Structure formats: structure tokens, C-alpha cells
Amino acid sequence: MSFQISGLPAEPFASLFDLPEKELATKGAVLQVVDQKPGFPCRVSLADAEVGETVILLNYEHLPVYSPYRASHAIYVRQRVETANLAIGEVPDLLRLRLLSVRAFDEGGMMIDADVVHGHDLEPVLLKMLGRS
């Protein structure tokens, strides 16, 4: 069993950087200037934004299933980045450097496993969870 971590597609977010801040606000999004690294993990590039970079903070539905676990949360997106293209089994530093809540869901959108793990210990947890499916 193997895994591949992928970033979100860049295209849906690119035009947001052209909007005035008032229009962004109507979409529940805000522009922020990065003031520390790490601290602004981009879900497209799968890298922490650099100090001084502009990012958008917006809500993203990451689990669009019809179940009690349907979920969305705030994410950061960097300007003018491409979607991360990671190798099979590769874990980006963005994840390696953080404490992570990892969850596995079945085809019906129900949670079947969960764990809290430091990112440098992520691989065996993912492989265990994938072995359950």
C-alpha cells in the first residue's frame, strides 16, 4: 500500500488575488501579509509562505460528503504558486514540522480511524490507515 499527498489545484484561487479587499470579504476571505515562518501553510504549494509574501485566508470545504463529518475550515493560499507535485510516499516539510490530526474515512464519509501524530512520524500512520480500507 502506498500514498500520495497532493496540493489543491491552483486555478480556483488565482483570480481571488485580483479582487478588491471588500469583494474578498463578501466571500469570507482576507488578504494577509506573512509575518513569520512557519505559520502560513499554503494548501496549494504545500510549502510555508515566506515572510513578506501576501496570502489569502479563506474557508475551504475539504470534506464535501453527505455525512455528519462534512467539513470545511480556513486555509492559506499563496499568490502565483503552482500545485505541488509530490512523489509517491513523499511528505512535504509543511507536514513534517507540525503536529497533525489524521483521519481516515470510508466511502460513505464515515470516520473509520483517527490519530494525532507529529509530522515526522506520519508515514506509518498513513500506511496503517490505508491498510484498513
Backbone as CSV, one residue per row, in Angstrom:
resi,resn,N_x,N_y,N_z,CA_x,CA_y,CA_z,C_x,C_y,C_z
1,MET,0.857,-1.179,0.000,0.000,0.000,0.000,0.898,1.234,0.000
2,SER,0.534,2.243,-0.775,1.309,3.484,-0.823,0.350,4.673,-0.737
3,PHE,0.914,5.857,-0.629,0.096,7.068,-0.553,0.758,8.162,-1.382
4,GLN,-0.056,9.151,-1.769,0.474,10.331,-2.447,-0.267,11.553,-1.927
5,ILE,0.474,12.478,-1.384,-0.075,13.724,-0.853,-0.102,14.733,-1.997
6,SER,-1.214,15.435,-2.136,-1.313,16.412,-3.228,-1.844,17.740,-2.711
7,GLY,-1.399,18.810,-3.361,-1.910,20.134,-3.056,-3.225,20.363,-3.779
8,LEU,-3.928,21.384,-3.348,-5.166,21.755,-4.034,-4.822,22.381,-5.387
9,PRO,-5.716,22.273,-6.368,-5.469,22.925,-7.660,-5.352,24.444,-7.481
10,ALA,-4.395,25.055,-8.140,-4.150,26.497,-8.006,-5.224,27.338,-8.693
11,GLU,-5.757,26.847,-9.801,-6.651,27.632,-10.655,-7.840,28.277,-9.931
12,PRO,-8.591,27.564,-9.090,-9.758,28.201,-8.470,-9.421,29.389,-7.564
13,PHE,-8.180,29.491,-7.124,-7.796,30.542,-6.186,-7.101,31.725,-6.856
14,ALA,-6.559,31.529,-8.045,-5.721,32.549,-8.694,-6.447,33.879,-8.862
15,SER,-7.685,33.857,-9.301,-8.403,35.109,-9.569,-8.764,35.865,-8.292
16,LEU,-8.733,35.201,-7.154,-9.070,35.877,-5.895,-8.091,37.009,-5.589
17,PHE,-6.849,36.852,-6.012,-5.842,37.875,-5.734,-6.076,39.153,-6.530
18,ASP,-6.937,39.107,-7.545,-7.261,40.289,-8.344,-8.436,41.074,-7.770
19,LEU,-9.108,40.528,-6.779,-10.301,41.170,-6.228,-9.939,42.227,-5.192
20,PRO,-10.730,43.307,-5.136,-10.544,44.286,-4.058,-10.859,43.627,-2.702
21,GLU,-10.264,44.146,-1.643,-10.451,43.548,-0.323,-11.923,43.495,0.093
22,LYS,-12.710,44.505,-0.292,-14.137,44.499,0.061,-14.858,43.328,-0.596
23,GLU,-14.511,43.040,-1.847,-15.142,41.913,-2.538,-14.669,40.583,-1.958
24,LEU,-13.401,40.508,-1.584,-12.903,39.304,-0.910,-13.690,39.055,0.370
25,ALA,-13.960,40.122,1.102,-14.692,39.998,2.366,-16.081,39.405,2.154
26,THR,-16.716,39.711,1.015,-18.042,39.141,0.750,-17.961,37.637,0.518
27,LYS,-16.768,37.153,0.228,-16.541,35.722,0.036,-15.969,35.079,1.299
28,GLY,-15.904,35.861,2.379,-15.363,35.343,3.630,-13.861,35.151,3.590
29,ALA,-13.171,35.930,2.764,-11.725,35.786,2.605,-11.029,37.101,2.925
30,VAL,-9.766,37.003,3.353,-8.977,38.193,3.659,-7.551,38.023,3.146
31,LEU,-6.954,39.143,2.735,-5.536,39.166,2.385,-4.728,39.351,3.660
32,GLN,-3.602,38.658,3.752,-2.705,38.834,4.890,-1.270,38.873,4.384
33,VAL,-0.436,39.632,5.080,0.994,39.657,4.788,1.671,38.764,5.820
34,VAL,2.459,37.834,5.337,3.115,36.850,6.198,4.145,37.547,7.080
35,ASP,4.057,37.291,8.398,4.979,37.924,9.337,5.846,36.932,10.108
36,GLN,5.699,35.640,9.803,6.555,34.632,10.439,6.569,33.367,9.590
37,LYS,7.645,32.616,9.718,7.749,31.338,9.023,8.380,30.344,9.981
38,PRO,7.748,29.208,10.193,6.470,28.764,9.629,5.290,29.464,10.299
39,GLY,4.137,29.312,9.708,2.926,29.877,10.278,1.819,30.108,9.270
40,PHE,2.150,30.075,7.977,1.173,30.305,6.923,1.305,29.186,5.887
41,PRO,0.790,28.001,6.201,0.953,26.840,5.312,0.023,26.912,4.103
42,CYS,0.592,26.981,2.920,-0.193,27.062,1.684,-0.686,25.673,1.294
43,ARG,-1.979,25.544,1.071,-2.570,24.254,0.719,-2.474,23.946,-0.770
44,VAL,-1.936,24.874,-1.544,-1.709,24.633,-2.974,-0.271,24.169,-3.198
45,SER,0.686,24.961,-2.743,2.106,24.641,-2.951,2.637,23.640,-1.935
46,LEU,1.899,23.442,-0.853,2.327,22.586,0.262,3.676,23.034,0.814
47,ALA,3.827,24.365,0.898,5.024,24.966,1.488,4.584,26.156,2.333
48,ASP,5.352,26.447,3.367,5.060,27.627,4.173,5.414,28.876,3.385
49,ALA,4.550,29.879,3.470,4.801,31.149,2.793,5.991,31.853,3.441
50,GLU,6.685,32.643,2.631,7.844,33.405,3.100,7.389,34.708,3.759
51,VAL,8.170,35.191,4.729,7.883,36.469,5.379,7.830,37.561,4.308
52,GLY,6.782,38.390,4.378,6.581,39.464,3.412,5.668,39.094,2.255
53,GLU,5.435,37.805,2.066,4.545,37.341,0.996,3.088,37.668,1.345
54,THR,2.257,37.855,0.320,0.824,38.046,0.524,0.114,36.721,0.302
55,VAL,-0.781,36.388,1.221,-1.578,35.165,1.118,-3.046,35.529,1.291
56,ILE,-3.899,34.617,0.868,-5.327,34.764,1.135,-5.709,33.705,2.154
57,LEU,-6.452,34.135,3.158,-7.026,33.230,4.147,-8.506,33.107,3.805
58,LEU,-8.947,31.885,3.527,-10.339,31.669,3.147,-10.834,30.329,3.667
59,ASN,-12.136,30.170,3.661,-12.732,28.908,4.078,-12.778,27.967,2.883
60,TYR,-12.467,26.692,3.150,-12.440,25.691,2.084,-13.120,24.423,2.574
61,GLU,-14.054,23.913,1.779,-14.729,22.663,2.137,-13.841,21.497,1.707
62,HIS,-13.167,20.904,2.684,-12.216,19.831,2.384,-12.822,18.442,2.472
63,LEU,-14.012,18.334,3.021,-14.669,17.031,3.098,-16.123,17.202,2.655
64,PRO,-16.351,17.295,1.332,-17.688,17.568,0.805,-18.533,16.305,0.661
65,VAL,-18.750,15.627,1.779,-19.536,14.393,1.765,-20.863,14.632,2.468
66,TYR,-21.837,13.808,2.139,-23.131,13.904,2.798,-23.109,12.951,3.992
67,SER,-22.503,13.413,5.075,-22.416,12.636,6.313,-22.223,13.619,7.462
68,PRO,-22.282,13.138,8.692,-22.035,14.035,9.823,-20.627,14.637,9.820
69,TYR,-19.728,14.077,9.038,-18.342,14.545,9.010,-18.052,15.574,7.918
70,ARG,-19.072,15.981,7.179,-18.873,17.041,6.181,-18.150,18.191,6.880
71,ALA,-17.099,18.749,6.239,-16.297,19.733,6.961,-15.637,20.754,6.045
72,SER,-15.437,21.941,6.617,-14.658,22.988,5.966,-13.864,23.703,7.054
73,HIS,-12.822,24.388,6.630,-12.012,25.138,7.590,-11.173,26.169,6.833
74,ALA,-10.554,27.061,7.578,-9.722,28.106,6.990,-8.419,27.529,6.446
75,ILE,-8.025,28.015,5.258,-6.743,27.630,4.659,-6.040,28.882,4.145
76,TYR,-4.732,28.774,3.995,-3.939,29.823,3.359,-3.589,29.392,1.944
77,VAL,-3.597,30.374,1.037,-3.167,30.147,-0.343,-2.200,31.267,-0.709
78,ARG,-1.038,30.881,-1.227,-0.029,31.841,-1.671,-0.353,32.323,-3.080
79,GLN,0.121,33.505,-3.404,-0.098,34.085,-4.732,0.907,33.527,-5.734
80,ARG,0.435,33.278,-6.956,1.276,32.835,-8.077,2.107,31.587,-7.759
81,VAL,1.445,30.571,-7.234,2.139,29.300,-6.996,1.469,28.211,-7.815
82,GLU,2.215,27.164,-8.068,1.682,26.008,-8.777,1.332,24.926,-7.768
83,THR,0.434,24.058,-8.175,0.053,22.934,-7.331,1.260,22.033,-7.107
84,ALA,1.485,21.685,-5.854,2.605,20.801,-5.516,2.461,19.479,-6.260
85,ASN,3.577,18.981,-6.761,3.609,17.711,-7.478,4.600,16.811,-6.743
86,LEU,4.116,16.115,-5.736,4.976,15.302,-4.884,5.048,13.866,-5.386
87,ALA,6.154,13.239,-5.100,6.335,11.834,-5.459,5.498,10.948,-4.539
88,ILE,5.228,9.749,-4.982,4.531,8.774,-4.146,5.362,8.562,-2.886
89,GLY,4.703,8.646,-1.736,5.361,8.444,-0.448,6.089,9.657,0.099
90,GLU,6.107,10.763,-0.639,6.805,11.975,-0.188,5.929,12.774,0.772
91,VAL,6.515,13.205,1.878,5.825,14.049,2.853,6.519,15.413,2.854
92,PRO,5.796,16.486,2.538,6.427,17.808,2.484,6.780,18.322,3.882
93,ASP,7.770,19.213,3.950,8.163,19.804,5.229,6.984,20.474,5.921
94,LEU,6.079,21.054,5.138,4.896,21.697,5.694,4.180,20.757,6.674
95,LEU,4.147,19.465,6.381,3.523,18.481,7.271,4.517,17.920,8.281
96,ARG,5.742,17.704,7.866,6.753,17.113,8.766,6.994,17.949,10.013
97,LEU,6.830,19.261,9.913,7.159,20.174,11.009,6.006,20.435,11.967
98,ARG,4.870,19.770,11.777,3.682,20.095,12.572,3.106,18.877,13.281
99,LEU,2.333,19.166,14.323,1.518,18.149,14.960,0.250,18.037,14.122
100,LEU,-0.121,16.822,13.738,-1.216,16.617,12.791,-2.333,15.771,13.381
101,SER,-3.545,16.122,13.044,-4.709,15.284,13.302,-5.000,14.563,11.991
102,VAL,-4.865,13.244,12.000,-5.011,12.446,10.778,-6.265,11.591,10.918
103,ARG,-7.118,11.644,9.906,-8.369,10.883,9.943,-8.549,10.108,8.651
104,ALA,-9.160,8.944,8.767,-9.478,8.115,7.597,-10.994,7.960,7.527
105,PHE,-11.530,8.067,6.313,-12.968,7.972,6.095,-13.268,6.871,5.097
106,ASP,-14.418,6.236,5.278,-14.819,5.203,4.323,-15.572,5.840,3.156
107,GLU,-16.027,5.015,2.222,-16.710,5.519,1.026,-17.997,6.258,1.345
108,GLY,-18.599,5.978,2.502,-19.825,6.653,2.904,-19.581,7.935,3.679
109,GLY,-18.307,8.333,3.797,-17.992,9.562,4.510,-17.966,9.415,6.017
110,MET,-17.899,8.182,6.504,-17.848,7.945,7.949,-16.400,7.712,8.383
111,MET,-16.038,8.283,9.532,-14.681,8.136,10.039,-14.458,6.709,10.516
112,ILE,-13.356,6.111,10.058,-13.046,4.740,10.459,-11.759,4.651,11.274
113,ASP,-10.980,5.730,11.311,-9.745,5.729,12.096,-9.306,7.174,12.290
114,ALA,-8.568,7.423,13.364,-8.046,8.766,13.634,-6.843,8.657,14.554
115,ASP,-5.947,9.621,14.444,-4.758,9.639,15.291,-4.209,11.065,15.306
116,VAL,-3.435,11.364,16.324,-2.678,12.606,16.391,-1.217,12.202,16.358
117,VAL,-0.460,12.797,15.442,0.909,12.351,15.215,1.779,13.546,14.834
118,HIS,3.028,13.513,15.245,3.960,14.529,14.765,4.280,14.194,13.310
119,GLY,4.424,15.204,12.485,4.622,15.005,11.052,5.777,14.110,10.667
120,HIS,6.841,14.089,11.477,7.968,13.221,11.112,7.640,11.751,11.325
121,ASP,6.502,11.457,11.960,6.043,10.073,12.158,4.803,9.758,11.319
122,LEU,4.540,10.541,10.296,3.298,10.427,9.534,3.201,9.163,8.682
123,GLU,4.283,8.774,8.014,4.211,7.667,7.053,3.602,6.394,7.628
124,PRO,4.080,5.880,8.770,3.499,4.628,9.263,2.022,4.750,9.631
125,VAL,1.613,5.924,10.084,0.199,6.127,10.425,-0.652,6.076,9.158
126,LEU,-0.206,6.746,8.105,-0.948,6.708,6.841,-1.030,5.291,6.290
127,LEU,0.081,4.594,6.314,0.092,3.228,5.782,-0.820,2.309,6.587
128,LYS,-0.857,2.485,7.897,-1.763,1.690,8.744,-3.221,1.983,8.376
129,MET,-3.538,3.265,8.239,-4.914,3.647,7.910,-5.313,3.155,6.522
130,LEU,-4.429,3.264,5.564,-4.742,2.797,4.216,-4.914,1.282,4.180
131,GLY,-4.245,0.588,5.058,-4.384,-0.862,5.139,-5.741,-1.305,5.638
132,ARG,-6.477,-0.387,6.275,-7.818,-0.696,6.785,-8.863,-0.708,5.686
133,SER,-8.614,0.040,4.615,-9.660,0.216,3.592,-9.835,-0.997,2.717
